């Protein structure tokens, strides 16, 4: 029996889910991929009914409340989706002897490191979103047996959903000036690369926590500059600080200042490396062109 025999992919309408579905189909696998309307992961009855129907050998949990600022206002909902529902899914996976793969975030860290964050570094989230995602991780540890993967990623973007590059592209095309923070450092990560790395770890029968991001690092301002360059766009681009951004938007979430993740454990396990973020941005451009976006 293969892990890929019966695949349940939650949050099937999302950006990461679409990348994973494409990767799985390219390998000859057809996942059951209900969207939020078809499967509400906060509903115990929904989850149990879907698990019974699919009887999965592999569960990929792409469902999440990812609107970071909105999580500050919707703490209970974020806690349900990113936290308690993850525990239910992990327990259900254990009950049917399925491998459980869950996606987490750089927001579980406080951003004060001076070197890329490793999987065993202490967590200390600064935001409601970060707290809710960390709760999900903890519940996997307590409810999920031992056949699970927690994959932390950061600055995710790709075709098929709202994301930072598309927001910048649309603003520049509309001739709007841009003011972007330059004191938050991280690794922009392309959904297609995250999906490929995820399946590489599944193939390797990896377990535990792994960090998966495109290699290299940048800040949001310089990432924006690279986006404009890649897409041949020109508009006024100015720098600002996180403190100024927060002053203008006092209800916004606090972001970690440094959220580069160390992917050495992934390379050690699979023998593969994830390509540099600037090369991935070019691949995103090609993907949008192919989709006619």
FENBELDA-V220509 format. One record per backbone hydrogen bond with DSSP energy under -0.5 kcal/mol. CO is the residue of the C=O (numbers start at 1). NH is the residue of the N-H. Records with the same first field share a line. If there is no record, write none. Layout:
# FENBELDA-V220509
CO->NH, NH
This chain:
# FENBELDA-V220509
2->5
6->57, 58
7->9, 32
8->10, 60
10->62
11->14
14->18
15->19
16->20
17->21
18->22
19->23
20->24
21->25
22->26
23->27
24->27, 29
25->28
29->31
31->33
32->9
34->12
35->38, 39
39->41
40->43
42->44
43->47
44->48
45->49
46->50
47->51
48->52
49->53
50->54
51->55
57->99
58->8
59->61, 101
60->10, 62
61->103
64->66
66->68
67->71
68->72
69->72, 73
70->73, 74
74->78
75->79
76->80
77->81
78->82
79->83, 84
80->85
83->86, 87
84->88
85->89
86->90
87->91
88->92
89->93
90->94
91->95
92->96
93->98
94->97
99->59, 101
100->149
101->61
102->104, 151
104->153
105->108
106->109
107->126
108->124
117->262
118->121
127->131
128->132
129->133
130->134
131->135
132->136
133->137
134->138
135->139
136->140
137->141
138->142
139->143
140->144
144->147
146->148
147->100
148->208
149->102, 151
150->152, 210
151->104
152->212
153->106
155->189
157->191
158->161
163->167
164->168
165->169
166->170
167->171
168->172
169->173
170->174
171->176
172->175
178->238
180->240
181->221
184->220
185->259
186->188, 218
189->157
190->193, 194
191->195
192->196
193->197
194->198
195->199
196->200
197->201
198->202
199->203
200->204
201->206
202->205
208->150
210->152
215->277
218->186
219->223
220->224
221->225
222->226
223->227
224->228
225->229
226->230
227->231
228->233
229->232
236->178
238->180
240->182
241->245
242->246
243->247
244->248
245->249
249->252
257->185
260->117
261->263
263->267
264->268
265->269
266->270
267->271
274->215
275->215
276->280
277->281
278->282
279->283
280->284
281->285
282->286
283->287
284->288
285->289
286->290
287->291
288->292, 293
289->292
